[in-house]
Amino acid sequence: MDLSQNQIQPSQVPNPSHPHKWLVGVLIALSVIAVAIAAAYYFSDRMNNPQLNGNEGTFCTQEAKICPDGSAVGREGPNCEFAMCPGEIETSDWQTYHDEEFGFEFRYPKDYAIWENEYSPDPDWLQLRLTPLNSESIEIYAEENDHHCYEFLCDIDPKSHEIFNGITFDYLGSTSYGDAGESWTRANVYRYVHGDITIYITFDSKEQASQILSTFKFIETSTSTGPLFTRVNNGGLCPEGACHYETKVTMDGKFTSGNGASATLTVEELNHFKQIINTTDFEKIRAVPFTDICPAAYDGPWLIFTFYTTHGEERLDSCESLIDDTTEPFKIIEQLFNKYSALE
């Protein structure tokens, strides 16, 4: 009989100086459970006691909003809203001016008085005077482009361009204007052409005007007949010389071809077209240049597209930017032109 098979090997002899491995595992598991229970109790207690977190028991997601100056702010408060950026002002208690005829609106402080057409009842233009209680007034003028040039301000070249609420205004700087025998000087004048309407803003306090312009936006109106989209062809040869014709879609859906024939888009087509051009990234389109020879050099089409969006006027030149008819907004334009091909 081989007794070596029953002999206990040294590695099998328990070492009383070390705990068993299974005991270590149990202790670790119990520790994890204890920590989880403590954490659950801690967060439950904070949720039930708003005073503990100063945020009424609300835990906001860790998101950030990038401010114009490059800084970032997070969400806070009981509604987890983004904090205000440096220099940003609270406008929740401001009043709103809404003009259906000229198609724009803006907000202004509640302590401002506003006067409308106090000097002229002319229906083709609008004059607004906003008077704060403690400083100079701000004046806003709107006129149809074929009416008249307000105080010759339309002829002044801009000194620079400034963007407010996504709209690029011409900044005319300090300007003197007025009729014969009278003259006024304003420290600051802004101008913006929107379709067949021109807007002028004159003021002395740039800070106050900037705050109001940061809320300025154009609106779609049921009575607006200004342009929504135009496509101008400046290329090719026609019997009378160089071709030049314009195809236009107005805000109320009227489709007019270069030969003057017209039709009306359906409500669904018009709304879909507006939605597309108002959400198109035009800067992305302009970022892809047209690198070939402009077709106008060999009697081909040279197209200028202008879109009148809710955030301002967008212009694309087919000899400057690559136009892809398979992408929006050119895809829907081709669809509309094909449907109304008799007009082309």
C-alpha positions in Angstrom: 0.0 0.0 0.0 1.4 3.4 -1.1 1.1 5.7 1.9 2.4 8.7 0.0 -1.1 9.2 -1.6 -2.6 9.9 1.9 0.2 12.1 3.0 -0.9 15.8 3.7 1.1 18.2 1.5 2.5 21.3 3.1 0.4 23.6 0.9 -2.8 22.0 2.2 -2.1 22.8 5.8 -4.3 25.8 7.0 -2.3 28.8 8.1 -4.0 30.2 11.3 -2.2 33.5 10.9 -4.2 34.6 7.8 -8.0 34.9 7.3 -9.8 32.8 4.8 -10.3 34.3 1.3 -14.0 33.8 1.5 -14.2 35.8 4.7 -12.4 38.7 3.0 -14.9 38.6 0.1 -17.9 38.7 2.5 -16.4 41.7 4.4 -15.9 43.6 1.1 -19.4 42.9 0.0 -20.9 44.1 3.3 -18.8 47.3 3.1 -20.2 48.1 -0.4 -23.8 47.5 0.7 -23.3 49.8 3.7 -21.9 52.6 1.6 -24.8 52.3 -0.9 -27.3 52.5 1.9 -25.6 55.5 3.4 -25.5 57.3 0.0 -29.2 56.6 -0.6 -30.2 58.0 2.8 -28.0 61.0 2.2 -29.5 62.0 -1.2 -33.0 61.2 0.0 -32.6 63.5 2.9 -31.3 66.3 0.7 -34.2 65.9 -1.7 -36.7 66.1 1.2 -34.9 69.1 2.7 -34.5 71.9 0.1 -32.5 74.0 2.6 -29.7 71.5 2.4 -28.8 72.3 -1.3 -30.2 75.8 -1.8 -31.8 74.5 -5.0 -35.2 73.4 -3.7 -34.2 69.7 -4.0 -33.5 69.9 -7.7 -30.3 68.3 -9.1 -29.4 70.0 -12.4 -27.6 68.3 -15.3 -24.0 69.4 -15.7 -24.4 71.3 -19.0 -22.7 74.5 -20.0 -23.8 77.4 -22.2 -21.0 79.4 -24.0 -21.4 83.1 -23.6 -20.5 85.7 -26.3 -17.4 86.6 -24.4 -16.2 83.0 -24.4 -17.0 82.2 -20.8 -19.4 79.5 -19.8 -22.3 79.3 -17.4 -24.2 76.2 -16.0 -27.7 75.5 -15.0 -29.0 76.6 -11.6 -32.2 77.4 -9.7 -35.3 75.4 -9.1 -36.0 75.2 -12.8 -32.4 74.4 -13.8 -32.2 77.3 -16.1 -28.9 78.5 -17.5 -27.4 81.4 -15.4 -27.1 84.7 -17.1 -23.9 85.5 -19.1 -21.7 88.4 -18.1 -23.4 91.7 -19.2 -26.7 89.9 -19.9 -29.8 91.6 -18.5 -33.0 90.2 -17.1 -35.9 90.8 -19.6 -38.7 88.6 -18.1 -40.6 91.7 -17.0 -40.1 93.7 -20.2 -43.0 94.7 -22.4 -43.3 93.6 -26.1 -44.0 95.8 -29.1 -45.5 93.8 -32.0 -46.1 95.3 -35.4 -48.1 93.1 -37.8 -47.9 95.4 -40.8 -44.2 95.8 -41.0 -43.5 92.3 -39.5 -41.2 92.8 -36.5 -41.3 92.9 -32.8 -39.0 93.7 -29.9 -39.0 94.0 -26.1 -38.4 97.1 -24.0 -38.1 97.9 -20.3 -41.4 98.3 -18.4 -40.4 101.9 -17.3 -40.2 103.1 -21.0 -43.0 105.0 -22.6 -43.6 104.3 -26.3 -45.0 106.8 -28.9 -46.2 105.7 -32.3 -46.4 108.0 -35.3 -46.7 111.1 -33.2 -45.3 113.4 -35.9 -46.8 111.8 -39.1 -49.8 109.6 -39.8 -48.3 108.3 -43.1 -49.5 104.7 -43.4 -46.4 103.7 -45.5 -44.0 104.2 -42.7 -43.8 103.8 -39.0 -42.1 106.0 -36.4 -41.6 104.8 -32.8 -40.1 106.8 -30.0 -39.1 105.0 -26.8 -38.6 107.3 -23.9 -36.9 105.9 -20.7 -37.5 107.8 -17.5 -33.9 108.8 -17.0 -32.2 109.3 -20.4 -32.4 110.2 -24.0 -35.0 108.6 -26.3 -34.5 105.8 -28.8 -36.3 106.1 -32.1 -37.2 103.3 -34.5 -38.4 104.0 -38.1 -39.7 101.5 -40.7 -40.6 102.4 -44.2 -41.3 100.6 -47.5 -38.3 100.8 -49.8 -40.3 102.4 -52.7 -41.7 105.1 -50.4 -38.9 107.5 -49.7 -35.4 107.5 -48.2 -35.8 108.5 -44.6 -33.7 111.7 -43.9 -31.2 110.4 -46.6 -30.0 107.7 -44.2 -30.4 105.1 -46.9 -27.5 106.7 -48.9 -25.0 106.5 -46.1 -22.3 103.8 -46.3 -22.0 101.8 -43.1 -18.9 102.1 -40.9 -19.2 98.6 -39.7 -21.7 95.7 -39.2 -23.0 94.5 -35.8 -25.1 91.4 -35.0 -28.0 91.4 -32.6 -30.2 88.4 -32.1 -28.8 86.8 -35.3 -29.5 89.9 -37.4 -26.7 91.9 -39.0 -27.3 95.6 -38.9 -25.4 98.3 -40.7 -23.8 100.6 -38.2 -23.7 104.2 -39.5 -22.1 105.8 -36.5 -22.7 109.4 -35.6 -24.9 110.9 -38.3 -26.5 114.3 -39.0 -29.8 114.2 -40.9 -32.8 116.4 -41.4 -34.8 118.4 -43.9 -33.8 121.7 -45.4 -33.4 124.3 -42.6 -33.4 121.6 -39.9 -30.7 119.2 -38.8 -30.4 116.6 -36.1 -27.4 114.6 -34.9 -27.6 111.2 -33.2 -24.6 109.5 -31.7 -25.6 106.2 -33.2 -27.7 105.0 -36.1 -28.4 101.4 -37.2 -30.0 100.3 -40.5 -31.3 97.0 -41.8 -33.1 96.2 -45.0 -35.5 93.3 -44.7 -37.2 92.5 -48.0 -39.1 95.6 -49.1 -38.8 97.2 -45.6 -36.0 99.3 -44.2 -35.6 99.7 -40.5 -33.6 102.6 -38.9 -32.7 102.8 -35.2 -31.3 106.1 -33.9 -30.2 106.7 -30.3 -27.7 108.3 -28.1 -27.1 105.6 -25.5 -25.6 102.6 -27.3 -25.9 100.4 -24.2 -29.6 100.9 -24.0 -30.2 100.4 -27.7 -28.1 97.3 -27.7 -30.2 95.8 -25.0 -33.4 96.4 -27.0 -31.9 95.2 -30.3 -30.8 92.0 -28.6 -34.6 91.2 -28.5 -35.4 92.4 -32.0 -36.8 89.8 -34.5 -38.8 89.6 -37.6 -42.1 87.8 -37.6 -44.2 86.2 -40.3 -47.5 87.9 -40.9 -50.6 86.7 -42.7 -50.8 90.0 -44.6 -47.1 90.3 -45.6 -46.5 90.3 -49.4 -42.8 91.0 -49.3 -40.3 88.6 -50.8 -39.6 85.2 -49.2 -37.1 84.1 -51.9 -35.6 85.4 -55.1 -33.4 83.9 -57.8 -31.8 86.2 -60.3 -30.2 84.9 -63.4 -27.5 87.3 -64.7 -25.9 84.9 -67.2 -26.5 83.8 -70.8 -27.5 85.5 -73.9 -31.1 86.5 -74.8 -32.4 88.0 -78.1 -32.2 91.5 -76.6 -28.7 91.0 -75.1 -27.4 89.6 -71.8 -30.1 87.7 -69.9 -31.5 89.1 -66.7 -34.6 87.7 -65.1 -35.9 87.1 -61.6 -38.0 84.3 -60.2 -39.7 85.2 -56.9 -41.7 83.7 -54.1 -43.5 86.1 -51.8 -44.4 85.7 -48.1 -48.0 85.0 -49.1 -47.0 82.2 -51.5 -47.2 84.0 -54.8 -44.8 82.4 -57.3 -43.7 84.7 -60.2 -41.4 83.6 -63.0 -39.0 85.8 -65.0 -41.5 86.2 -67.8 -44.2 87.6 -65.5 -46.4 84.6 -65.3 -47.5 83.6 -61.8 -49.2 81.0 -59.7 -49.8 80.4 -56.0 -48.1 77.8 -53.8 -50.3 75.6 -51.7 -50.3 76.3 -47.9 -48.4 73.1 -47.3 -45.7 74.0 -49.9 -45.4 77.5 -48.5 -45.1 76.4 -44.9 -42.6 73.7 -45.8 -40.5 76.1 -47.8 -40.4 78.6 -44.9 -39.5 75.9 -42.5 -36.5 74.8 -44.6 -35.0 78.3 -45.3 -35.5 79.3 -41.6 -33.5 76.3 -40.5 -30.8 76.1 -43.2 -27.2 76.7 -42.2 -26.2 79.2 -44.8 -22.7 79.7 -43.4 -22.1 76.0 -44.0 -23.1 76.5 -47.7 -20.9 79.6 -48.1 -18.0 77.7 -46.6 -17.7 75.5 -49.7 -16.4 77.7 -52.5 -17.1 77.5 -56.2 -13.6 77.0 -57.7 -14.4 76.6 -61.4 -14.9 79.3 -64.0 -18.1 81.2 -63.6 -20.6 79.9 -66.3 -21.4 83.5 -67.2 -18.0 83.7 -68.9 -19.3 81.3 -71.6 -23.0 82.4 -71.8 -24.0 80.1 -68.9 -26.2 80.9 -65.9 -24.9 83.0 -63.0 -27.5 82.8 -60.2 -28.0 85.0 -57.2 -30.2 83.4 -54.5 -31.7 85.6 -51.7 -33.6 84.1 -48.8 -35.6 86.4 -46.5 -35.5 84.4 -43.3 -36.8 85.2 -39.8 -33.3 85.9 -38.7 -32.4 88.1 -41.6 -31.5 88.2 -45.3 -29.2 85.4 -46.6 -27.6 85.8 -50.0 -25.8 83.1 -52.1 -23.9 83.6 -55.3 -23.5 80.5 -57.6 -20.1 81.8 -58.8 -18.8 82.2 -55.2 -20.4 79.2 -53.4 -21.0 75.7 -54.6 -24.7 75.1 -55.2 -25.8 71.5 -54.7 -29.3 70.9 -56.1 -29.6 67.7 -54.2 -29.4 69.4 -50.8 -31.8 71.9 -49.1 -32.8 74.5 -49.7 -32.0 74.0 -53.4 -33.8 70.7 -53.5 -37.2 72.1 -52.7 -36.6 75.1 -55.0 -36.0 72.6 -57.9 -39.2 70.7 -56.9 -41.2 73.9 -57.0 -39.8 75.0 -60.3 -40.4 71.6 -61.8 -44.1 71.6 -60.6 -44.6 75.1 -62.1 -42.4 74.4 -65.1 -44.8 76.3 -67.4 -43.7 79.5 -65.7 -40.0 79.0 -66.4 
